[in-house]
């Protein structure tokens, strides 16, 4: 009996590393996709740290470069022709663009010329999409909030929540000794970009308001040049705002974020910028950690107040203090909410989003 033909899905991505929400979700999805029905092909911008993972899970890739939008008709024509050759050689049936930060890439024109359907994945709210986004057969949005707030309205949208691979978090190791934390310390963590919209200043104010000496506060993320990344903190600015409170520690960027969750007791996410989804909410849940977060953007689609965490309004410092203090003082409550967080992640944010995405692929391919 002849084996069913697999659909070749080509993923055009902006990152060759397992960092940032968009790339983390893509590479999680590739580990969960049904390989009996779909054959992924990843076009990477450069060589990078994701290569060993792709080799390990046997996902083919091409070091392709960034999406091609060269100036001049000749160069653009050559880039389009190269994309056409690749798509034909690899028998690509659908192009999935992992992000909306594009204008008029040759890869999309090539797909259009070959009548290959296009899916664009919105990991952020897009209010001013590039002109080629309208060629998408479907826009996949990471939350209902992102779908409703984004343009263009003329392209159909589907909500596909982010997913996590539980094995990554189940294999986390205890790094308390490495971080100079004692077994008796209760650890509250901020994980993510060190930027104004992520509310790191609120996290620091909250930490100062909770004076228990055995509670330690970790800030985990990358400080970047605000001239290049508006709203970002320099390390100097961050350390100045932390001041002389030794309980608040900046540990920098950590690729092993699963180990950070392992040593954390509570995760706090005080976003104020219209959080598209809040990947940290399900990573913390996979690690059985409750989350205190602002009722911002897509976060309420994950955090159910009083069940797997607590929600407060934007800028509600008193609420952040109240619920964080409650969780740090009640171990049984932390464990109960953390266990419920894990259950919700298992139910809604592991394989389920990938199955929904696969169904979307099937519907699109069935029309072509």
N, C-alpha and C positions, 0 to 999 in steps of 0.2 A: 504493500500500500504506500502510495506516494505521500511524503510528509507535506503538510500545508506550507505554502510559501509565506515567508516572513516579510513583513513590511519594513522597508529601510527608512528610518527616520533620521534625518540629518540635523544635528544641533549646532547652531552657530552661537558661540559664546565669547564673552569679552574677557574671560579670566582663565588662567591655567593653574589656579590655586584654589584650595578649599577654604576660601575666606570670603567674607561678605555674604549677605543673605542670598543673593541671586545665584552665586556659584555653589554655595553649600546646598541649596535646594536642588539645583540641577544634578549635582553629583550624588545626592541622596536618591533622587528619582531614578537615575541610571542603575543604581544598585537594586532597586525594587521593581523595575519594569519587567513585564512578562517576556522573557527572551524566547519563548516558544512561538510568540506571535510577532514580536518586533525586534528588529536588528538596528541598534543605534550606531550612528557614526558621528563623532564629535570633531568639529573644526575648531582648533585651538589657536589663540593669537600668537603664542610663543611656547617654547618648552617651559615646563614649570613643575612644581611639586605634586601636581595631580597625576602625573604620568605613572608612577608606581601603582596607584589605585586603579587606573584604567587598565593597566596591564594585568593586574591581579584579578579583576572581574571580567577580563577578556572583552572590553569595549574598544573597538577600533577607533583610531583618531588620525587626524592629519594636522601637522603644524602648518596652518593656513595663513596666519596673520590676521590683523584686525579686519573687520568688514571693509571691503574695498570701495572707496568713493574717490577715485583719483581724479585730478583736474585734467581737463582736455579730453576731446572726443576719442582720440586714438587710444590713450591709456584706459579710458573707461570701457571702450569696446574690447580691448584685450583682456581686461579683468572680467568682463561679462563672458567672453568666450572661454576663459579658463574655468569659470564657474560651471558653464554648460558642460564642458568636457568632464569635469569631476562628477557632476550629478549623473551624467549618462554612464560613466565608467562604474560608478558605485550603485547604479540603479536606484537612486534616491526617489522616494515616493512622496515624501512630505518634508518640508523645511520648517524647523522649529527654531525661532530666533529668541534666544534667552535674554531678553531685555528689550527696551524700547528706545534706547539711546542711539538711534540711527536716523539718517536723513534719506539718502538715495543710494543705498549699497547695491553694487553690481550683482551680488548674490541673489537679491530679491528680483531684480530684473531678469536674471537668468532663469529663476524658478517660474516667473510669469511666462516667459517665452516657451518654456517646456511644459507649461500648464501643470506645474507641481504646486499643490496647495501649500499655504503658508499659515503658520500659527505664530503669533507674537505673544511673548510672556511678559506681562506687566508685574514687576516686583515692587513698583512704586506708582504713586498717582501720576498720571501723565495728562497734563492739561493743554500742552502744546505739542502734539505729536508731529513727527516729520512727515513729509508728503507721501512716502512709500508705505506708511502704516496702513493706509486705506486699502492696500492690495492684500491685506491679511484676510484669510477666510474666517479666522476666529482670533479673538484676543482672549488669552487666559489671564485672569486676574487672581492674585493671591488672597483676596478677601472680597466680600460683598462691598465693603467700604471703598476699596480701590476700584472695583468695577463701576460703581455708581458715580465716583468722583472724576473718572477719567474720560478723555476724548480719544478718538472720534465716536460720536453716538451712532454713526452709520455702520460701524463694524460690529457684528454680534460678539457678545462677551460671555464667558463662562467662568464661574468661580471655582478655582481649584486651590484649596488651601495648601500650605506648605506641608512637607513631610519630613520625618526624621528616621534614621536607621537606629533602632534601639540597641543593636549590638555595640555601637560606638560608646554609648553611655553606660551600658552594662559592664564594659571592660575598663571603665575609668579606674585610676589608682589614686590613693590618698597622698596628696602633696603637702599636707600640713607642715611636716618637718621642713620641707624645702621653703615654704613661705613663712617660717618662723611662727607658726601657730601652735598653741598647746591643745591637747585633747579636750580641755575644759572650755575653750573659747567657743562662743556662739558667733558664727560668721555670716555677715550680711554682705551680699555682693552686687555690684553694678557691672554688667557685662555689655560691651558694645562700643560704638564709636564715641569718642570723647568730644562731644559737640553740644552746642547750646540746645538744639532741638531734642536731644536725648535727656536733657534735664540733669546733667551731672552736678550742676550747682545746687539743685534741690536735694540731690543725694547727700552732698556734703553738709548742707544745712540740717537735714534730717539726722545725720550721724552725730552732729554736734549736740542736737537736742536730746539724744538718747545717751545718758551719761554713765550707764553701767560699764565698769572697767573691763569686764570679761567679754564684752561684745566688740568684735573687730569688724572693720568695714573695708572691703576690697574694691578697688576700681580697676577693672580689667579692660584694656582696649588701647588703641593706638592714638597717640597725640600727633597731630599733623599741622602743617603750615597753614594758618588761616588765610594767607594771601592766595594760596592755591585751592584750599578747601574752606570756603566761607563758613564761619560759625564753629570751626574746629578750635580746640585748645592746643596751645603749645604746652610742653611739659613744664616749663617755667611758670606759666600762668596757673596750671593745675596745682602745682606744689604750693604756689603762693596762696591759693584759695583754701587748700587743705590746712595750711598753717602748721602749728606746732602740736596738733592732736595726733599722737603716735598711734592711736587706735585706727586711724584712717590711712590706708596704704595704697599707693599706686604701684601696681606690679607690671604695668606695660602690656603690650600685646602678647597673647598666649595662643599658639596654634592648638594646644591641647585643652580646648575649652571644656571638654568633658571632665577633665580633672579638676577644673575650677568649680564646676557644679558639685562634684563629689565632696569637696571640702566645705561647701557652702551649706548653711542651714536655711537661709531665706534669700531670695533674689528680688531685687527692687528695680523696677523699670519706670522711671518718672517722665516718660516722653511727653513732649508738648508740641510736636510738629506734624501731626497727622500720620501716625505710625501705620504704614501700609498693612502690616500683619503682626509683626513682633515675633520673629523666629525664636527669640530668647524664651518666650513663654512656653513653647513646646519642647525646647531643649531642656529647660528647667524641669518641666513635667516628666520628660523621659528619665530624668535623674531623681525623680520623686521629691522635688523641691517646690514648696508653695511660692507664689509670686505676688508681690504687692505692686500694682501698676496703675497708671492713670487711665481713665476711661477715654482712650485716645485712638481714633482711627479704627483699625481692625482688631484691636486688642480685645474688646468685649466679645468677639466671635470665638475667643479661646478661653479667656478667664471668666469663670462663673463665680460671681461674688459670693463669698462665704463657703464655696465648695472646693475649688482648687487654688484659691487665692483671694485677694481682696482688690477692689477697684475704688479709686478716688477720682475726684474731678481734677482737671489740669490745674496746676499751681497750688493744689491743696496740701500745703506743707504739714498742717496739723493732722490731716488724714493719713499721710505717709508715716508720720511719727506714731500715730495711734496704732495703726495696724502692724507696723513693723515691730513696735514695742510689744504688742500682744503676742505675736508669733515668737519673738525671741524669748519671751518669759514662759511660754507654754510648750514644752517639748511634745507632749501628747497631741496637741492641736497641730503642730508642725507635721508630725508623722501622719496624722489622719488626713490632712489636706494634701500632703505630698503623695500619699498612696492614691488618693482620688485623682490627683493630677496625672499620675502615671496611667491610671485606668482610662482617663479621657484621651490621652495621647494614643494609647493602644487602640482605642475604638475609632478615633477620628483623624489621626495625624500620622499614621504610618503608611500602610498599604492603601487605605481608602482613597486618598487624593490621587494616587497613581492609577488606581483602577478607573477613577472618573476621567482622568486625562486620556487613558487608553480608549475609553468609550468615545471621547471626543474625536480622537484620531480615526477610529473606525467609522464614525458618522461622516466625517469629512472625506475620507478615502472612498466611502461608498457612493459619494456624489460625483466622483471624478473617474 
